[in-house]
Amino acid sequence: MKGQDNGKSGGGALESSRRFAFAMRALSRTPVSLSYQNRDLLYEWAENLPAGIELADVLGNTDADFLPRLAAERLRATKLHVIETREPQRFELPVNIGGEVRWFDIWIDPDLEPSGSAMGVYSTIIDISAQKRREVQLKNLLREVSHRSRNLLAIVLSLASQTARSANSIPGFVTAFSGRLQAIARAQDLVTDRDWQGALLSDLISRQIALFHRDNALPVELKGDDLVVSPNAALYVGLAIHELASNAVRNGQLYPGDGAIHVAFSVESRSDGGRNLVVKWTERLGAGTTAHEIEPLTRKFLESVVPLAVDGMGELAVNGSRVDYALRIDGNHIT
Protein backbone atom coordinates (compact mmCIF):
# COMPACT_ATOMS: atom_id res chain seq x y z
CA MET A 1 0.00 0.00 0.00
CA LYS A 2 1.14 3.58 -0.62
CA GLY A 3 2.99 5.03 2.37
CA GLN A 4 3.76 1.65 3.92
CA ASP A 5 6.99 -0.34 3.77
CA ASN A 6 6.34 -3.34 1.47
CA GLY A 7 9.72 -4.94 2.30
CA LYS A 8 11.01 -4.64 -1.29
CA SER A 9 12.89 -1.34 -0.91
CA GLY A 10 16.48 -1.50 0.21
CA GLY A 11 17.52 -0.89 3.77
CA GLY A 12 14.60 -2.57 5.55
CA ALA A 13 14.42 -1.15 9.09
CA LEU A 14 16.77 1.69 8.14
CA GLU A 15 14.50 2.71 5.27
CA SER A 16 11.45 2.63 7.57
CA SER A 17 13.35 4.72 10.11
CA ARG A 18 14.20 7.32 7.47
CA ARG A 19 10.59 7.46 6.32
CA PHE A 20 9.43 7.92 9.90
CA ALA A 21 11.98 10.69 10.51
CA PHE A 22 10.82 12.47 7.35
CA ALA A 23 7.16 12.08 8.38
CA MET A 24 7.94 13.66 11.78
CA ARG A 25 9.77 16.57 10.11
CA ALA A 26 6.82 17.11 7.78
CA LEU A 27 4.44 16.96 10.75
CA SER A 28 6.44 19.65 12.57
CA ARG A 29 5.71 22.06 9.70
CA THR A 30 1.95 21.73 10.16
CA PRO A 31 -0.54 22.74 12.88
CA VAL A 32 -1.34 19.04 13.41
CA SER A 33 -0.64 17.25 16.72
CA LEU A 34 -0.77 13.47 17.29
CA SER A 35 -0.97 11.59 20.58
CA TYR A 36 -1.88 8.26 22.16
CA GLN A 37 -3.48 7.50 25.53
CA ASN A 38 -4.10 4.13 27.19
CA ARG A 39 -7.40 3.01 28.75
CA ASP A 40 -6.62 5.10 31.85
CA LEU A 41 -6.20 8.09 29.53
CA LEU A 42 -2.55 8.50 30.46
CA TYR A 43 -0.46 9.86 27.59
CA GLU A 44 2.11 7.34 26.34
CA TRP A 45 3.39 9.39 23.39
CA ALA A 46 2.74 12.69 21.64
CA GLU A 47 4.17 14.46 18.59
CA ASN A 48 4.19 18.12 17.53
CA LEU A 49 2.24 19.44 20.51
CA PRO A 50 0.56 22.87 20.21
CA ALA A 51 2.72 25.85 21.15
CA GLY A 52 2.55 26.49 24.87
CA ILE A 53 2.19 22.81 25.85
CA GLU A 54 5.42 21.00 26.79
CA LEU A 55 5.99 17.29 26.24
CA ALA A 56 7.22 16.88 29.85
CA ASP A 57 3.83 18.11 31.10
CA VAL A 58 1.98 15.61 28.91
CA LEU A 59 3.69 12.20 29.07
CA GLY A 60 2.42 10.02 31.92
CA ASN A 61 -0.34 12.49 32.71
CA THR A 62 -4.00 13.00 31.81
CA ASP A 63 -5.59 16.05 30.21
CA ALA A 64 -6.61 17.34 33.65
CA ASP A 65 -2.95 17.69 34.63
CA PHE A 66 -2.09 20.40 32.10
CA LEU A 67 -5.33 21.76 30.59
CA PRO A 68 -8.05 24.05 32.01
CA ARG A 69 -10.80 22.15 33.85
CA LEU A 70 -13.67 22.59 31.37
CA ALA A 71 -11.53 21.62 28.36
CA ALA A 72 -10.10 18.61 30.21
CA GLU A 73 -13.57 17.41 31.25
CA ARG A 74 -14.86 17.68 27.68
CA LEU A 75 -11.90 15.69 26.36
CA ARG A 76 -12.17 13.02 29.06
CA ALA A 77 -15.90 12.50 28.48
CA THR A 78 -15.44 12.18 24.71
CA LYS A 79 -12.48 9.80 24.97
CA LEU A 80 -14.30 7.55 27.46
CA HIS A 81 -17.25 7.49 25.05
CA VAL A 82 -14.92 6.43 22.21
CA ILE A 83 -13.41 3.64 24.36
CA GLU A 84 -16.86 2.40 25.34
CA THR A 85 -18.55 2.59 21.94
CA ARG A 86 -15.44 2.12 19.74
CA GLU A 87 -16.82 4.87 17.47
CA PRO A 88 -14.57 7.74 16.35
CA GLN A 89 -15.59 11.26 17.37
CA ARG A 90 -14.82 14.71 15.95
CA PHE A 91 -15.47 18.10 17.55
CA GLU A 92 -14.10 21.63 17.97
CA LEU A 93 -12.81 22.82 21.31
CA PRO A 94 -11.65 26.24 22.60
CA VAL A 95 -8.77 26.00 25.07
CA ASN A 96 -7.13 28.78 27.08
CA ILE A 97 -3.38 28.26 26.72
CA GLY A 98 -1.09 30.82 28.31
CA GLY A 99 -3.86 33.40 28.55
CA GLU A 100 -4.84 33.05 24.87
CA VAL A 101 -7.97 31.25 23.70
CA ARG A 102 -7.04 28.83 20.93
CA TRP A 103 -9.42 26.72 18.87
CA PHE A 104 -8.73 23.09 17.93
CA ASP A 105 -10.39 20.65 15.53
CA ILE A 106 -10.08 17.26 17.26
CA TRP A 107 -10.47 13.67 16.02
CA ILE A 108 -10.57 10.84 18.57
CA ASP A 109 -10.10 7.28 17.22
CA PRO A 110 -10.15 4.00 19.22
CA ASP A 111 -7.10 1.70 19.38
CA LEU A 112 -8.74 -1.70 18.95
CA GLU A 113 -7.40 -5.08 20.10
CA PRO A 114 -7.93 -8.17 17.92
CA SER A 115 -10.86 -9.02 20.18
CA GLY A 116 -12.51 -5.74 19.24
CA SER A 117 -12.25 -3.98 22.61
CA ALA A 118 -10.53 -0.59 22.83
CA MET A 119 -7.25 -0.44 24.71
CA GLY A 120 -6.69 3.30 24.20
CA VAL A 121 -7.35 6.28 21.97
CA TYR A 122 -5.48 8.14 19.25
CA SER A 123 -6.00 11.90 19.03
CA THR A 124 -5.43 14.10 16.00
CA ILE A 125 -5.55 17.79 16.85
CA ILE A 126 -5.42 20.68 14.36
CA ASP A 127 -5.00 24.28 15.53
CA ILE A 128 -7.70 26.28 13.72
CA SER A 129 -7.32 29.50 15.71
CA ALA A 130 -6.39 31.57 12.63
CA GLN A 131 -9.47 30.27 10.78
CA LYS A 132 -11.69 31.11 13.76
CA ARG A 133 -10.27 34.64 13.92
CA ARG A 134 -11.00 35.12 10.22
CA GLU A 135 -14.56 33.87 10.77
CA VAL A 136 -15.04 36.36 13.61
CA GLN A 137 -13.62 39.20 11.49
CA LEU A 138 -15.91 38.26 8.60
CA LYS A 139 -18.97 38.16 10.87
CA ASN A 140 -18.06 41.56 12.33
CA LEU A 141 -17.55 42.96 8.83
CA LEU A 142 -20.90 41.62 7.63
CA ARG A 143 -22.59 43.10 10.71
CA GLU A 144 -20.92 46.43 9.99
CA VAL A 145 -21.95 46.33 6.33
CA SER A 146 -25.54 45.51 7.32
CA HIS A 147 -25.59 48.34 9.86
CA ARG A 148 -24.15 50.89 7.45
CA SER A 149 -26.44 49.73 4.64
CA ARG A 150 -29.49 50.40 6.82
CA ASN A 151 -28.11 53.85 7.68
CA LEU A 152 -27.44 54.55 4.02
CA LEU A 153 -30.98 53.54 3.05
CA ALA A 154 -32.36 55.84 5.74
CA ILE A 155 -30.28 58.73 4.38
CA VAL A 156 -31.42 58.06 0.79
CA LEU A 157 -35.08 57.88 1.83
CA SER A 158 -34.74 61.15 3.74
CA LEU A 159 -33.08 62.82 0.74
CA ALA A 160 -35.85 61.59 -1.55
CA SER A 161 -38.57 62.81 0.77
CA GLN A 162 -37.09 66.26 1.38
CA THR A 163 -36.15 66.77 -2.28
CA ALA A 164 -39.68 65.79 -3.37
CA ARG A 165 -41.27 68.30 -0.97
CA SER A 166 -39.17 71.15 -2.35
CA ALA A 167 -39.39 70.23 -6.08
CA ASN A 168 -41.65 72.19 -8.39
CA SER A 169 -41.74 69.52 -11.10
CA ILE A 170 -40.87 65.90 -11.72
CA PRO A 171 -37.85 66.78 -13.92
CA GLY A 172 -36.68 69.16 -11.20
CA PHE A 173 -36.99 66.44 -8.59
CA VAL A 174 -35.13 63.91 -10.74
CA THR A 175 -32.25 66.33 -11.37
CA ALA A 176 -31.89 67.43 -7.76
CA PHE A 177 -32.30 63.95 -6.28
CA SER A 178 -29.94 62.34 -8.79
CA GLY A 179 -27.25 64.88 -7.94
CA ARG A 180 -27.59 64.29 -4.21
CA LEU A 181 -27.63 60.55 -4.73
CA GLN A 182 -24.39 60.77 -6.74
CA ALA A 183 -22.85 62.84 -3.95
CA ILE A 184 -23.69 60.14 -1.39
CA ALA A 185 -22.43 57.43 -3.76
CA ARG A 186 -19.08 59.16 -4.28
CA ALA A 187 -18.58 59.63 -0.56
CA GLN A 188 -19.49 55.99 0.00
CA ASP A 189 -16.94 54.90 -2.61
CA LEU A 190 -14.20 56.72 -0.69
CA VAL A 191 -15.28 55.11 2.58
CA THR A 192 -15.25 51.67 0.97
CA ASP A 193 -11.79 52.30 -0.54
CA ARG A 194 -10.46 52.86 2.99
CA ASP A 195 -12.01 49.63 4.34
CA TRP A 196 -14.88 51.47 6.04
CA GLN A 197 -12.49 53.54 8.16
CA GLY A 198 -13.63 56.89 6.75
CA ALA A 199 -12.55 59.27 3.96
CA LEU A 200 -9.73 61.76 3.46
CA LEU A 201 -11.18 65.26 3.53
CA SER A 202 -9.34 66.54 0.44
CA ASP A 203 -10.45 63.50 -1.60
CA LEU A 204 -14.01 63.95 -0.41
CA ILE A 205 -14.14 67.60 -1.49
CA SER A 206 -12.37 67.06 -4.83
CA ARG A 207 -14.64 64.14 -5.78
CA GLN A 208 -17.79 66.15 -5.07
CA ILE A 209 -16.67 69.19 -7.03
CA ALA A 210 -15.57 66.98 -9.92
CA LEU A 211 -19.23 65.97 -10.40
CA PHE A 212 -19.84 69.48 -11.76
CA HIS A 213 -16.52 70.20 -13.40
CA ARG A 214 -15.88 66.98 -15.29
CA ASP A 215 -12.29 66.60 -16.51
CA ASN A 216 -11.26 70.25 -16.28
CA ALA A 217 -8.88 71.50 -13.60
CA LEU A 218 -10.83 72.25 -10.45
CA PRO A 219 -11.09 76.03 -9.85
CA VAL A 220 -11.07 75.42 -6.11
CA GLU A 221 -8.16 75.94 -3.73
CA LEU A 222 -7.89 73.43 -0.88
CA LYS A 223 -5.81 74.32 2.14
CA GLY A 224 -5.33 73.07 5.68
CA ASP A 225 -4.98 70.01 7.90
CA ASP A 226 -6.02 67.10 5.69
CA LEU A 227 -7.64 64.55 7.99
CA VAL A 228 -9.73 61.39 7.73
CA VAL A 229 -13.34 61.80 8.83
CA SER A 230 -15.59 58.98 10.03
CA PRO A 231 -17.80 57.08 7.55
CA ASN A 232 -20.96 58.81 8.74
CA ALA A 233 -19.36 62.27 8.66
CA ALA A 234 -17.97 61.56 5.18
CA LEU A 235 -21.48 61.05 3.76
CA TYR A 236 -22.82 64.28 5.23
CA VAL A 237 -19.75 66.41 4.53
CA GLY A 238 -19.92 65.13 0.96
CA LEU A 239 -23.56 66.19 0.81
CA ALA A 240 -22.69 69.66 2.16
CA ILE A 241 -19.95 70.16 -0.45
CA HIS A 242 -22.36 68.97 -3.15
CA GLU A 243 -24.97 71.55 -2.08
CA LEU A 244 -22.36 74.33 -2.04
CA ALA A 245 -20.96 73.29 -5.42
CA SER A 246 -24.46 73.07 -6.90
CA ASN A 247 -25.18 76.57 -5.64
CA ALA A 248 -21.84 77.76 -7.04
CA VAL A 249 -22.92 76.53 -10.49
CA ARG A 250 -26.06 78.68 -10.19
CA ASN A 251 -23.77 81.62 -9.42
CA GLY A 252 -21.68 80.89 -12.51
CA GLN A 253 -18.74 79.51 -10.53
CA LEU A 254 -16.68 76.32 -11.04
CA TYR A 255 -15.67 77.61 -14.45
CA PRO A 256 -12.69 79.78 -15.42
CA GLY A 257 -13.46 83.40 -14.70
CA ASP A 258 -12.95 86.22 -12.25
CA GLY A 259 -14.42 84.39 -9.30
CA ALA A 260 -12.64 82.15 -6.80
CA ILE A 261 -13.55 79.39 -4.36
CA HIS A 262 -11.38 78.49 -1.36
CA VAL A 263 -11.96 75.58 1.00
CA ALA A 264 -9.92 75.55 4.21
CA PHE A 265 -9.95 72.99 6.98
CA SER A 266 -8.38 73.17 10.41
CA VAL A 267 -8.68 71.73 13.92
CA GLU A 268 -9.67 74.04 16.78
CA SER A 269 -9.68 73.39 20.53
CA ARG A 270 -12.82 73.76 22.61
CA SER A 271 -13.18 75.11 26.12
CA ASP A 272 -14.41 71.70 27.32
CA GLY A 273 -11.14 70.07 26.29
CA GLY A 274 -12.53 68.62 23.08
CA ARG A 275 -11.80 69.66 19.53
CA ASN A 276 -13.62 70.51 16.33
CA LEU A 277 -12.70 70.04 12.69
CA VAL A 278 -13.67 73.27 10.94
CA VAL A 279 -14.37 73.29 7.20
CA LYS A 280 -14.75 76.75 5.64
CA TRP A 281 -16.07 77.37 2.13
CA THR A 282 -15.39 80.86 0.77
CA GLU A 283 -16.86 81.74 -2.62
CA ARG A 284 -16.08 85.13 -4.17
CA LEU A 285 -17.94 85.92 -7.37
CA GLY A 286 -16.58 87.95 -10.25
CA ALA A 287 -16.83 91.73 -10.47
CA GLY A 288 -20.37 92.99 -10.91
CA THR A 289 -21.89 89.58 -10.06
CA THR A 290 -24.35 89.08 -7.20
CA ALA A 291 -24.85 85.72 -5.55
CA HIS A 292 -28.23 84.05 -5.95
CA GLU A 293 -30.32 83.49 -2.87
CA ILE A 294 -29.71 80.04 -1.37
CA GLU A 295 -32.51 77.55 -2.07
CA PRO A 296 -34.49 76.75 1.12
CA LEU A 297 -33.68 73.03 1.06
CA THR A 298 -29.98 73.67 0.45
CA ARG A 299 -29.97 76.08 3.39
CA LYS A 300 -31.72 73.48 5.54
CA PHE A 301 -29.13 70.85 4.65
CA LEU A 302 -26.23 73.19 5.36
CA GLU A 303 -27.52 74.77 8.57
CA SER A 304 -29.49 71.90 10.15
CA VAL A 305 -29.26 68.42 8.61
CA VAL A 306 -25.49 68.14 8.09
CA PRO A 307 -24.45 69.83 11.39
CA LEU A 308 -26.82 67.58 13.35
CA ALA A 309 -25.32 64.48 11.73
CA VAL A 310 -21.75 65.47 12.70
CA ASP A 311 -22.64 66.79 16.18
CA GLY A 312 -21.56 70.27 15.17
CA MET A 313 -22.72 73.62 13.81
CA GLY A 314 -23.22 75.11 10.36
CA GLU A 315 -23.18 78.84 9.54
CA LEU A 316 -24.12 80.08 6.06
CA ALA A 317 -23.92 83.70 4.92
CA VAL A 318 -24.60 85.31 1.53
CA ASN A 319 -23.37 88.88 1.22
CA GLY A 320 -23.50 90.47 -2.21
CA SER A 321 -20.86 88.75 -4.31
CA ARG A 322 -19.67 86.45 -1.54
CA VAL A 323 -20.87 83.12 -0.10
CA ASP A 324 -19.37 81.88 3.18
CA TYR A 325 -20.06 78.60 4.93
CA ALA A 326 -18.41 77.20 8.05
CA LEU A 327 -19.08 73.66 9.26
CA ARG A 328 -17.83 72.59 12.67
CA ILE A 329 -17.50 68.82 13.07
CA ASP A 330 -17.11 67.23 16.50
CA GLY A 331 -13.66 65.73 17.03
CA ASN A 332 -15.17 62.31 17.61
CA HIS A 333 -15.73 62.16 13.85
CA ILE A 334 -11.98 62.52 13.14
CA THR A 335 -10.35 59.10 12.78
C-alpha positions as CSV (number, residue, x, y, z in Angstrom):
1,M,0.0,0.0,0.0
2,K,1.1,3.6,-0.6
3,G,3.0,5.0,2.4
4,Q,3.8,1.6,3.9
5,D,7.0,-0.3,3.8
6,N,6.3,-3.3,1.5
7,G,9.7,-4.9,2.3
8,K,11.0,-4.6,-1.3
9,S,12.9,-1.3,-0.9
10,G,16.5,-1.5,0.2
11,G,17.5,-0.9,3.8
12,G,14.6,-2.6,5.6
13,A,14.4,-1.1,9.1
14,L,16.8,1.7,8.1
15,E,14.5,2.7,5.3
16,S,11.5,2.6,7.6
17,S,13.3,4.7,10.1
18,R,14.2,7.3,7.5
19,R,10.6,7.5,6.3
20,F,9.4,7.9,9.9
21,A,12.0,10.7,10.5
22,F,10.8,12.5,7.3
23,A,7.2,12.1,8.4
24,M,7.9,13.7,11.8
25,R,9.8,16.6,10.1
26,A,6.8,17.1,7.8
27,L,4.4,17.0,10.7
28,S,6.4,19.6,12.6
29,R,5.7,22.1,9.7
30,T,2.0,21.7,10.2
31,P,-0.5,22.7,12.9
32,V,-1.3,19.0,13.4
33,S,-0.6,17.2,16.7
34,L,-0.8,13.5,17.3
35,S,-1.0,11.6,20.6
36,Y,-1.9,8.3,22.2
37,Q,-3.5,7.5,25.5
38,N,-4.1,4.1,27.2
39,R,-7.4,3.0,28.7
40,D,-6.6,5.1,31.9
41,L,-6.2,8.1,29.5
42,L,-2.5,8.5,30.5
43,Y,-0.5,9.9,27.6
44,E,2.1,7.3,26.3
45,W,3.4,9.4,23.4
46,A,2.7,12.7,21.6
47,E,4.2,14.5,18.6
48,N,4.2,18.1,17.5
49,L,2.2,19.4,20.5
50,P,0.6,22.9,20.2
51,A,2.7,25.8,21.1
52,G,2.6,26.5,24.9
53,I,2.2,22.8,25.9
54,E,5.4,21.0,26.8
55,L,6.0,17.3,26.2
56,A,7.2,16.9,29.8
57,D,3.8,18.1,31.1
58,V,2.0,15.6,28.9
59,L,3.7,12.2,29.1
60,G,2.4,10.0,31.9
61,N,-0.3,12.5,32.7
62,T,-4.0,13.0,31.8
63,D,-5.6,16.1,30.2
64,A,-6.6,17.3,33.7
65,D,-2.9,17.7,34.6
66,F,-2.1,20.4,32.1
67,L,-5.3,21.8,30.6
68,P,-8.1,24.1,32.0
69,R,-10.8,22.2,33.9
70,L,-13.7,22.6,31.4
71,A,-11.5,21.6,28.4
72,A,-10.1,18.6,30.2
73,E,-13.6,17.4,31.2
74,R,-14.9,17.7,27.7
75,L,-11.9,15.7,26.4
76,R,-12.2,13.0,29.1
77,A,-15.9,12.5,28.5
78,T,-15.4,12.2,24.7
79,K,-12.5,9.8,25.0
80,L,-14.3,7.6,27.5
81,H,-17.2,7.5,25.1
82,V,-14.9,6.4,22.2
83,I,-13.4,3.6,24.4
84,E,-16.9,2.4,25.3
85,T,-18.6,2.6,21.9
86,R,-15.4,2.1,19.7
87,E,-16.8,4.9,17.5
88,P,-14.6,7.7,16.3
89,Q,-15.6,11.3,17.4
90,R,-14.8,14.7,15.9
91,F,-15.5,18.1,17.6
92,E,-14.1,21.6,18.0
93,L,-12.8,22.8,21.3
94,P,-11.6,26.2,22.6
95,V,-8.8,26.0,25.1
96,N,-7.1,28.8,27.1
97,I,-3.4,28.3,26.7
98,G,-1.1,30.8,28.3
99,G,-3.9,33.4,28.5
100,E,-4.8,33.1,24.9
101,V,-8.0,31.2,23.7
102,R,-7.0,28.8,20.9
103,W,-9.4,26.7,18.9
104,F,-8.7,23.1,17.9
105,D,-10.4,20.6,15.5
106,I,-10.1,17.3,17.3
107,W,-10.5,13.7,16.0
108,I,-10.6,10.8,18.6
109,D,-10.1,7.3,17.2
110,P,-10.1,4.0,19.2
111,D,-7.1,1.7,19.4
112,L,-8.7,-1.7,19.0
113,E,-7.4,-5.1,20.1
114,P,-7.9,-8.2,17.9
115,S,-10.9,-9.0,20.2
116,G,-12.5,-5.7,19.2
117,S,-12.2,-4.0,22.6
118,A,-10.5,-0.6,22.8
119,M,-7.3,-0.4,24.7
120,G,-6.7,3.3,24.2
121,V,-7.3,6.3,22.0
122,Y,-5.5,8.1,19.2
123,S,-6.0,11.9,19.0
124,T,-5.4,14.1,16.0
125,I,-5.5,17.8,16.9
126,I,-5.4,20.7,14.4
127,D,-5.0,24.3,15.5
128,I,-7.7,26.3,13.7
129,S,-7.3,29.5,15.7
130,A,-6.4,31.6,12.6
131,Q,-9.5,30.3,10.8
132,K,-11.7,31.1,13.8
133,R,-10.3,34.6,13.9
134,R,-11.0,35.1,10.2
135,E,-14.6,33.9,10.8
136,V,-15.0,36.4,13.6
137,Q,-13.6,39.2,11.5
138,L,-15.9,38.3,8.6
139,K,-19.0,38.2,10.9
140,N,-18.1,41.6,12.3
141,L,-17.6,43.0,8.8
142,L,-20.9,41.6,7.6
143,R,-22.6,43.1,10.7
144,E,-20.9,46.4,10.0
145,V,-21.9,46.3,6.3
146,S,-25.5,45.5,7.3
147,H,-25.6,48.3,9.9
148,R,-24.2,50.9,7.5
149,S,-26.4,49.7,4.6
150,R,-29.5,50.4,6.8
151,N,-28.1,53.8,7.7
152,L,-27.4,54.6,4.0
153,L,-31.0,53.5,3.0
154,A,-32.4,55.8,5.7
155,I,-30.3,58.7,4.4
156,V,-31.4,58.1,0.8
157,L,-35.1,57.9,1.8
158,S,-34.7,61.2,3.7
159,L,-33.1,62.8,0.7
160,A,-35.9,61.6,-1.6
161,S,-38.6,62.8,0.8
162,Q,-37.1,66.3,1.4
163,T,-36.2,66.8,-2.3
164,A,-39.7,65.8,-3.4
165,R,-41.3,68.3,-1.0
166,S,-39.2,71.1,-2.3
167,A,-39.4,70.2,-6.1
168,N,-41.7,72.2,-8.4
169,S,-41.7,69.5,-11.1
170,I,-40.9,65.9,-11.7
171,P,-37.8,66.8,-13.9
172,G,-36.7,69.2,-11.2
173,F,-37.0,66.4,-8.6
174,V,-35.1,63.9,-10.7
175,T,-32.3,66.3,-11.4
176,A,-31.9,67.4,-7.8
177,F,-32.3,64.0,-6.3
178,S,-29.9,62.3,-8.8
179,G,-27.2,64.9,-7.9
180,R,-27.6,64.3,-4.2
181,L,-27.6,60.5,-4.7
182,Q,-24.4,60.8,-6.7
183,A,-22.9,62.8,-4.0
184,I,-23.7,60.1,-1.4
185,A,-22.4,57.4,-3.8
186,R,-19.1,59.2,-4.3
187,A,-18.6,59.6,-0.6
188,Q,-19.5,56.0,0.0
189,D,-16.9,54.9,-2.6
190,L,-14.2,56.7,-0.7
191,V,-15.3,55.1,2.6
192,T,-15.2,51.7,1.0
193,D,-11.8,52.3,-0.5
194,R,-10.5,52.9,3.0
195,D,-12.0,49.6,4.3
196,W,-14.9,51.5,6.0
197,Q,-12.5,53.5,8.2
198,G,-13.6,56.9,6.8
199,A,-12.6,59.3,4.0
200,L,-9.7,61.8,3.5
201,L,-11.2,65.3,3.5
202,S,-9.3,66.5,0.4
203,D,-10.4,63.5,-1.6
204,L,-14.0,64.0,-0.4
205,I,-14.1,67.6,-1.5
206,S,-12.4,67.1,-4.8
207,R,-14.6,64.1,-5.8
208,Q,-17.8,66.1,-5.1
209,I,-16.7,69.2,-7.0
210,A,-15.6,67.0,-9.9
211,L,-19.2,66.0,-10.4
212,F,-19.8,69.5,-11.8
213,H,-16.5,70.2,-13.4
214,R,-15.9,67.0,-15.3
215,D,-12.3,66.6,-16.5
216,N,-11.3,70.3,-16.3
217,A,-8.9,71.5,-13.6
218,L,-10.8,72.3,-10.5
219,P,-11.1,76.0,-9.9
220,V,-11.1,75.4,-6.1
221,E,-8.2,75.9,-3.7
222,L,-7.9,73.4,-0.9
223,K,-5.8,74.3,2.1
224,G,-5.3,73.1,5.7
225,D,-5.0,70.0,7.9
226,D,-6.0,67.1,5.7
227,L,-7.6,64.5,8.0
228,V,-9.7,61.4,7.7
229,V,-13.3,61.8,8.8
230,S,-15.6,59.0,10.0
231,P,-17.8,57.1,7.5
232,N,-21.0,58.8,8.7
233,A,-19.4,62.3,8.7
234,A,-18.0,61.6,5.2
235,L,-21.5,61.0,3.8
236,Y,-22.8,64.3,5.2
237,V,-19.7,66.4,4.5
238,G,-19.9,65.1,1.0
239,L,-23.6,66.2,0.8
240,A,-22.7,69.7,2.2
241,I,-20.0,70.2,-0.5
242,H,-22.4,69.0,-3.1
243,E,-25.0,71.6,-2.1
244,L,-22.4,74.3,-2.0
245,A,-21.0,73.3,-5.4
246,S,-24.5,73.1,-6.9
247,N,-25.2,76.6,-5.6
248,A,-21.8,77.8,-7.0
249,V,-22.9,76.5,-10.5
250,R,-26.1,78.7,-10.2
251,N,-23.8,81.6,-9.4
252,G,-21.7,80.9,-12.5
253,Q,-18.7,79.5,-10.5
254,L,-16.7,76.3,-11.0
255,Y,-15.7,77.6,-14.5
256,P,-12.7,79.8,-15.4
257,G,-13.5,83.4,-14.7
258,D,-13.0,86.2,-12.3
259,G,-14.4,84.4,-9.3
260,A,-12.6,82.1,-6.8
261,I,-13.5,79.4,-4.4
262,H,-11.4,78.5,-1.4
263,V,-12.0,75.6,1.0
264,A,-9.9,75.5,4.2
265,F,-10.0,73.0,7.0
266,S,-8.4,73.2,10.4
267,V,-8.7,71.7,13.9
268,E,-9.7,74.0,16.8
269,S,-9.7,73.4,20.5
270,R,-12.8,73.8,22.6
271,S,-13.2,75.1,26.1
272,D,-14.4,71.7,27.3
273,G,-11.1,70.1,26.3
274,G,-12.5,68.6,23.1
275,R,-11.8,69.7,19.5
276,N,-13.6,70.5,16.3
277,L,-12.7,70.0,12.7
278,V,-13.7,73.3,10.9
279,V,-14.4,73.3,7.2
280,K,-14.7,76.7,5.6
281,W,-16.1,77.4,2.1
282,T,-15.4,80.9,0.8
283,E,-16.9,81.7,-2.6
284,R,-16.1,85.1,-4.2
285,L,-17.9,85.9,-7.4
286,G,-16.6,88.0,-10.2
287,A,-16.8,91.7,-10.5
288,G,-20.4,93.0,-10.9
289,T,-21.9,89.6,-10.1
290,T,-24.3,89.1,-7.2
291,A,-24.9,85.7,-5.6
292,H,-28.2,84.0,-5.9
293,E,-30.3,83.5,-2.9
294,I,-29.7,80.0,-1.4
295,E,-32.5,77.6,-2.1
296,P,-34.5,76.7,1.1
297,L,-33.7,73.0,1.1
298,T,-30.0,73.7,0.5
299,R,-30.0,76.1,3.4
300,K,-31.7,73.5,5.5
301,F,-29.1,70.9,4.6
302,L,-26.2,73.2,5.4
303,E,-27.5,74.8,8.6
304,S,-29.5,71.9,10.1
305,V,-29.3,68.4,8.6
306,V,-25.5,68.1,8.1
307,P,-24.5,69.8,11.4
308,L,-26.8,67.6,13.3
309,A,-25.3,64.5,11.7
310,V,-21.8,65.5,12.7
311,D,-22.6,66.8,16.2
312,G,-21.6,70.3,15.2
313,M,-22.7,73.6,13.8
314,G,-23.2,75.1,10.4
315,E,-23.2,78.8,9.5
316,L,-24.1,80.1,6.1
317,A,-23.9,83.7,4.9
318,V,-24.6,85.3,1.5
319,N,-23.4,88.9,1.2
320,G,-23.5,90.5,-2.2
321,S,-20.9,88.8,-4.3
322,R,-19.7,86.4,-1.5
323,V,-20.9,83.1,-0.1
324,D,-19.4,81.9,3.2
325,Y,-20.1,78.6,4.9
326,A,-18.4,77.2,8.1
327,L,-19.1,73.7,9.3
328,R,-17.8,72.6,12.7
329,I,-17.5,68.8,13.1
330,D,-17.1,67.2,16.5
331,G,-13.7,65.7,17.0
332,N,-15.2,62.3,17.6
333,H,-15.7,62.2,13.8
334,I,-12.0,62.5,13.1
335,T,-10.3,59.1,12.8
